[in-house]
Amino acid sequence: MPDQWTRSLEYYSRAQQSLAGGVSSPFRRTFPVPLYFQDGEGSKVQDVDGNWYLDYVLAWGPMILGHKHPALVEAMQKAAERPFNYGAQHELEFTVAETICRLVPCAERVALTSSGSEAVQLVMRLARAFTGRTLIVKFEGHYHGWMDSTLLSYHPSPAQMGAPEQPTIVLGSKGQVPNVVENVVVLPWNDRRTVSEFFAGRGQEVAAVMTEPVLCNSGCLLPVPGFLDELRRITRASGSLLIFDEIITGFRMAAGGAQSVLGVVPDLASFGKAIGAGLPLSAVAGRKEIMDLLSDGQVAFGGTFNGNCLSLAGAQAALIELEAQNGEALRRANRLGEELMGGITRIGQRLGLPLQATGFGTAFSVHFTSRPVLHNYRDTLADDRELLRHWLFECLREGIFLLPDGRVYTSVAHTSEDIERTSEAFERVLVRCASEVHV
């Protein structure tokens, strides 16, 4: 292991003596090197060994403004001079909610909470209460949080999955209660025929179909044309609800979320990550008649930190920045990300590497695969994971910090110069990868 990460490795060894697994979120343990950080600014972060990196991890997505954005810093400084949490009402609650309602097509009412996993639990409870049904349809490879009721068929192995037309529901963790599968059906994504056939037989049992509008958690795969429209049509016809999990796409693909770009409006949507620009915040937004089940007490919901002052001060500052000039900052971030996607694809083609980039500008994934098209989670199982790990490690040595699954997030803080430098680093790394592959 290169000595450029000596202190990080020392910290990791020490952390393992007191912190379970040595990390605060087990997903982070899969990085090529468990880096420890001490600073960051704009599009860059610095580790404890003094190395600087162009940051495409962005705290797994929340840092849509980059690090230490002046508007966010000012908002935090002002908020820190006041109480952090009242456990009661304050102005920021409704001003932030008003902004979300203005930006997000499905948002007639909003509920605020602290994490994406919590928001998903709430949308599922609302859907079941509103329809009087219990069955939730989700899709293979889609991640909706780590709780028992949703951590199902997230990243199953080929041996576990069963036939595509009738997938086996696979628990994601030891300790999950097995009977959670009784209220969930898992289907392959981007497969209109299988969904239609299921609804033809059991549509009247379905409370909701829940989907990431872009499959960001398993390769950043876009919906095939007409798929989301079909989900919208078929849920309306059966009296079910359509739920978009926009924890990643919300306030990242556009200020109005993926629904504002893709033109399909769900009944309910969950938001997180970028909505707080680094502060712990999530939200549920949806139709008034569904959300009103919270206001009259029919659906139980609470949380000590719901609507806390610090998180909402951050959200207000972030939403003002993202909404400015009709969302120009996000459009620019997406354009730069698309340049990076196109660049790495062209380099791979020139070098004869089986490589493609999928997704959209501010959230895309790099796949080392010979498959010409990737539509769903099963397609990504053909990816060369060893080559990906090698590429990630070499990128890290070049000062490019990427997610361990090959995902790349860009922010409004990234510049044209950052993209140029990253493309040059990608080329150097891919040249080395190509020479090893062709040997």
N, C-alpha and C positions, 0 to 999 in steps of 0.2 A: 504494500500500500504506500503510495507516495507520501513523503514527509510534509507535503503542503497541508495536510489535515491532522497533524499530530495532536493539537489541543482538542479538536472535535472528538477524536477517538478516545482521548483521556477522559473527556467529559462523559462520553457515552458509557465507558467502563464504570465510571463513578455512579452515573444515574441508575445503572442496573442494580446497584446495591440498595436502592430505596424506592425507585419508581418502577411500578410493574411494567416489565418489558423494556424499561429504559426510555420510554417515550410516552407522551400524553395521549396519543392516538395511534393504535397499532398499525394503521395504514402507512404511517411515516417510517416504519421500520424497514420497508421494502426499498428505500432509496439505495443507490449504489454505495453511498457513504452517509452515515447518520450525522449530517452536519449540524453544528450549533451556531446560531447567529447572534450578532451583537448590535447591528445597525443596518440602516437602509435609507435610501432616499430616491424618490422618483421611481425609475425602472430598475434600480440596482439594490442589492443587499450585500452585507459584509459578514463573513463568518468570524469565529473567535480566533482563527489563525491569521486574520487580516486580509484574507482573499476577498475580492469583490466579484460579483456575478451579475450578469443580466438576468433578471428574475422573470421567468415565465411560469413559475409555480403560483405566485401571488397569493400565498397562504391557502392554496387549493381553491382559489377563485375569488375570495372576497375583495381583494385590493384592487378594485376596478379603477381607482384614481391613482394607483401606485402608492408609494410610501411617503409619508410626511407631506401630503398635499397641503399647501398653505391654507386653503379654505377649511379643511378638516382639522388641521392643527389649531387654527383660531377658534373653531367651534368647540373643540375639546377643552381648550384653555378656559374659555368662558364658562362652559358647563362644569368644569372642575371647581369653580368658585362658588357653586351652588350645591344644594343637596343632590346626591346621585340618584336617589330613589325616594319617592314619597309613599309608595304603596297606595296612592290615590291619584286623582286626575290632575293633569296639567295641560297647558296649551299645545305643546309639541305633539301630543297624541293625535289630536284631530287635524292639526296642520299637515303632519306627515301623511295621515290617512287621506286627506283631501288631495294631496299631490298624487298619491297612488291611484286614487279614483280618476283623476284627470288623465293619467298616463296609460293605465292598463285597461284594455277594452272590456274585460269581464268584470271589472271592479265597480260594483255598486255600493258595497260595504266592505270593510276591512277589519280583521282582527289581528292583533299584534302579539307575538310571543318571542322566544329567545333562540330557538334552533330549528333547523330544517326538519329534523326528526319529529319535533313537537308539532310543527305545522302540518306535516303529513298525517299524523294521528288525528288532528282536528278535521281535516278535510274528509277523511274516511268516516269519522263519526257523524259529521254533518250529512254526508251522502246517505248513510244508512238511516239516519233519523228522518230525513226528508222523504225518502222513497219508501220507508218501511220494509226494506229488503236488507239482506246481509252480505250478499256475494259481491266481491270486488274482483274485477279482471285486471291483471297486470301482465307485464311482458318479460320474457327472458332477458337477462342482462341489465334490466333497469334497476337502479338503486333508489330507494325511497327512505333511507335511514336505516339505523341498526336495530330497531326494536322488533320484537318477536313477530308482530303482525305483518311486517313488510319485508324483512330480510329473507326473501324466498326466491330461489332460482336467480340469484344475482350473478354469481360466477360459477355455475356448476361445471363439472368436468363432462366430457362427451359421454362417458360411461354412465353418468347419473341422469342424463337429460331425457332419455326416451325418444320416441318418434316425434318429428316436427309437428305433425298434425294433432298429436295428443301428448304434450310434454309432461314429464314427471315433475311434480312440485318438490323442490329440493331445499331443505333447511340450510341456512347459511352459517349456523354456529351450534356448537354443543351448548346445551342448556336451554335451547329454545323449546317451548312447549309444543309437542307434536301436533296437537289438535288445532293449531292455528291454520293448518291447511284446509280445514273444513269450510272456511269462509272466503277462500281465495281460489281463483282459477288463473293459471299461467298459460299464456299463448305466445307463439313466435311473433315478433314485431315485424311490421312492414308486410304482413301477409293478410291481404284483404279477404281472401277466400276462406281461410281458417277462422277468422273472426266472424264472418258472415254465417258460416255453418254453425258455429257455436251459438250465436244469437238466435238462429232459426230454431234451435232446440231448447235453449235455456234462457233466452233473453229476458223473460219476465221475472227471473230470479235475481237479475243483476242490479245492484244499487248504483255502481259506477264502474267506468273504465278509467284506469289511472295510467298515465304515460308521461315520460319525458318527451316533450315535443321534438327535441333533438336528442338522440341517445348519447349524451355526453359521457356517461359513466362506463360505457363499454365501446370506446372507439370513436366517439363523436360522429355518429352516423346520422345523416339527414333522413327525414321521412321521404319515402318514394311519393311521386306526385299522386294525389288523390287519397292517400292512406288516411291522413288526419280528417279530411272531408268525410270519408266513409265512416270513421269513428263518430264524427258529429252526427251524421245522418242516422246511423244505426242506434245510437243511444237515444236520440229524440224519438225514434219510432217505437222503441221498447219501453219508454218511460224511465230510462236510466239517466245518470248524469255523466258528463265528461269532465275529468279532472286532468289538468296539466300540472305536472311537477316542474315548476320553473325555478327551482332552487339555484340551478346553474345558469340557465338561459335568461332569467329575469334580470333586467337592468344591465345585461351584458350583450346579448344579441342586439338589443335595442332598448331604449328607455321604457317602451311599452311591453317588453318581453318578446318571446318568440311568437306569441299569438298575434302581435301587431305586425309582424313581418310575414308570417305564414298565412295569415288571413282566416284562421279558424279560431273561433272564440269559445272557450270552454265554459262550463257552469261554475266551476271552482278552480282556483289555482293556488299553489303554495310557492312562496318566495323566500329567499334567504341569501347568504353569501354577499353578493354585490350590493344588496339593498342597504346594508350598513357600512359598506366600504371598509370593513375590518372590525367593526363593532359587532357584538353578538346580538343579532336581530333576525327575526323571520316574520312572515306575515301570511295570512290567508285572505284571499280576495274572491268575491263572487257575487252572484245574484242576490238581490235584497231579500227575496222571500226565503231563501235558504239560510242566509246569514242571520236573519231575524230569529232563527231558532236559538241563537245565543242570547239575544236581548230579552227574550221572555222566559229564559231559564229552562227551556225544554232540553237543551243540550248543555251538559256540564263542561266547564272550561275555566281554567284559572292559571295563576302563576305569579309568584312573588316579584319576579323581574320583568313581567310583561309591561311594555311601555315605559321602561326605566329611562330616566332623563339623559344619561350619557349616550346610550345607544340611539335614542331618537335625535339627539343633537347631531350625532354623526350622520344619521340617515338624512336629516334635513339638509345638511351641508352637501352631502353627496348627490341628492336628488336635484338640488339647485344646479350643481355643476353639470349633471347628466342631461338636464332638461334645457340648458342654455343653448341659444342659437338653434333651436329646433333639433337638439340632439347631435350637433355637429361633432362633438368630441368623441362620441361613441362611433359615429360613422367613420371618422378618421382612423380610430383604433382598429376597426374592422377592415378598412382598406389596407392598413399596414400589415395586419395579420394575413390577409389574402395574398399580399406580395410575398410574405415568408412561405406560405403554403405553396404557391406556384414555384418559388425558387428552389425549395428542397425537392419538389417533384421533378423539376427539370434536371437538377444535379443527379438524382437517382437514375433517370433515364439515360443521361449521358454516360454514366459509369456502368450501366448495365445491372444495376441493383434492383431487386424486386421490391419497389417502394411506392407507396402512395400516401397522400395526406387527405384526410376526410374531416368535414365539419364546416365551420364558418370562421371568419377572421379572428374573433377574440376567443375562440375555443375550438381548437382542432387537434387531431391526433395523427401521429406518424405510425404507419404500419409497414413492417417488412413482410410482404406477402406476395405470392404469385397469383392470388385471386384477382381477376380483373375488376370485380365490383363487390362491394361490401354493403349488404342490406341489413343484417341483423347480427345478434351476438354470436350465433353459430358460425357465421362467416369469419369472425375474428379469431376463431380457434385455430385457423391455419396460419396465423402470424408466427414468425420466427422470433420467439421470446428471447433466445440467447443472443441473437444479433441485436435485438432492441436493447437488452441490458448492456451489451458492449458499447453500443452507440451512446447510450445515456452516460455511461462512465466517462467516455472520451469527451463528450460535450462538457461534462463537469470540469474536466481538466482544462478545457478551453475557456472556462468562465461562463458557461451557459447552464443555468439552473432550470431543470425540467422535471415534470412529474414522473413518477416511476412507471406509469403505464404508457408513456409516450405522448401524454397530453401536453398541449402548449396553450397557455393563456396569455393574451396581451391586454394591456391597460391603456388608458388615455395618457399615461406618462411615457409610454414608449415612443421613441422618435425614429425618423427615417434613418438616422445614423445608427441607432440600435439595431434596426432591421438589417442594415447593410453589414454591420459587424457580425451579427448572428449568422447571416447567410454565408459569409466568408468562413466562419468557424464550422458551420455545417458541412461546407465543401471539404475542408481539411479533414474532418472526421470521416466523412463518407468515402473519401479517397483511401484512407487507411482501412476502413471496413471493406471496401471493394477489393483491395489487394489481398486481404485475408480470405474473403469469400472465394476469390478466383484461384487462390493457391490450392 
